[in-house]
Amino acid sequence: MKVPFLDLKAQYQRIKPEIDQAITEVVSEQYFILGPKVEALEQAIATYSQVRHAIGVASGSDALTLALLAIGVGPGDEVITTPFTFFATAGSISQTGASPVFVDIDPQTYNLDPAKIEAHITAKTKAIIPVHLFGQCADMGPINTIAHRHNLKIIEDAAQAIGADYIKDSLPAARAGSIGDMGCFSFYPSKNLGAFGDGGMVTTDDDELAHRLRLLRVHGAAAKYQYQLIGVNSRLDALQAAVLLVKLRYLEEWTEKRRENAAHYDKLFEEINAQSLGIETPHVQYNNRHIYNQYVIRVPQRDMLKEFLAKEGIVTDIYYPYPLHLQECYKGLGYAPGDLIHSERAAQEALALPIYPEFAREHQNYVVSRIAEFFRTVIA
Ligand SMILES: Cc1ncc(COP(=O)(O)O)c(C=O)c1O
């Protein structure tokens, strides 16, 4: 049996007429950069993410860089973040001339551990970037408290978490991208809301930050050829916005499918007594609404299991095999193996299984049966 990791063709086939029509409209209008489609998408994402402003940009990476520039982060500053994330989270900090300061993760959720943040705050710290990894919000309650205490800004890296909710105690649920000062989204094709290329969005409730972001994405221009800020070219294009507007209509349905698939995995893993085999399934903190951009299990024999599954026709993936504090480009920061032990262990043990909305039950049952087989035959 062949089990792909993701099947974007299946998604496209289902919505082909609407997508093709949306693309044809843009091509007929010949209005490609920003414009009404991008504005409509910005409105729709702002509503969906429960914020006042959404600003379309060229990628999730640019969303992070522009958010940092909007709050004035630059050379000599420090920004606290996690090393267990995609490179852009830290790369965006370095792009501004500031330095990332890596803080270890909570080994259960893979998100920044709030209890470890305060020890790393210095006079140079300007902001914190919590990442809502795999589709679950970081523990934003304590992170917000720390940021307010030290007068720091919070930029949520919500690239993997569109539609995720942070739900704690009796507080109202708060949506990813609406909890910090700004939220950064990616529309990379494999995301829950994926474009036909690159795309990104910054969300905020702050009028002044929204204004600065709108300038920064067009070279800093407040009006044609009048530059108030030094910005970049980072515009979302109308073709991507048109595709995303169609896909947004299906996002809730797709998210529910991912959540159902996750619940089915949880049940299957319980049936094979996964915990006794040393397999850890995703841990949902409080009652968060996890949107499962990835369903990540943890297994000490991760690399052997991945290879075994590949031979059985099952594609899995590793997010992320090397933590950022040990990357060559960050040698100058002086981290050594053992410094951020939970991130380093996660990099060796985490394995992402297919979870996409169109994933067939038959395939899913096969994946878990093959994992059980691995423990019966290879590990026993
Ligand atoms: C956590 C995280 N941050 C940032 C990004 C960067 O987004 P993009 O690929 O759209 O630049 C991604 C996606 O790739 C991501 O997963």
The ligand as a Tripos MOL2 file, in Angstrom:
@<TRIPOS>MOLECULE
LIG
   16    16     1     0     0
SMALL
NO_CHARGES

@<TRIPOS>ATOM
      1 C1          6.9080   27.7600   12.3560 C.3       1 LIG1
      2 C2          7.1540   28.4120   11.0310 C.ar      1 LIG1
      3 N1          7.5980   29.6830   10.9960 N.ar      1 LIG1
      4 C3          7.8120   30.3210    9.8400 C.ar      1 LIG1
      5 C4          7.5720   29.7120    8.6290 C.ar      1 LIG1
      6 C5          7.9170   30.4490    7.3710 C.3       1 LIG1
      7 O1          6.8620   30.5430    6.4830 O.3       1 LIG1
      8 P1          7.1360   30.6390    4.8870 P.3       1 LIG1
      9 O2          7.6070   29.3010    4.4440 O.co2     1 LIG1
     10 O3          5.7820   31.0060    4.3460 O.co2     1 LIG1
     11 O4          8.1230   31.7070    4.6800 O.co2     1 LIG1
     12 C6          7.0760   28.4060    8.6070 C.ar      1 LIG1
     13 C7          6.7270   27.6940    7.3630 C.2       1 LIG1
     14 O5          7.4190   27.2240    6.5660 O.2       1 LIG1
     15 C8          6.8870   27.7280    9.8400 C.ar      1 LIG1
     16 O6          6.4560   26.4690    9.8590 O.3       1 LIG1
@<TRIPOS>BOND
     1     1     2 1
     2     2     3 ar
     3     2    15 ar
     4     3     4 ar
     5     4     5 ar
     6     5     6 1
     7     5    12 ar
     8     6     7 1
     9     7     8 1
    10     8     9 2
    11     8    10 1
    12     8    11 1
    13    12    13 1
    14    12    15 ar
    15    13    14 2
    16    15    16 1
@<TRIPOS>SUBSTRUCTURE
     1 LIG1         1 GROUP 0 **** ****
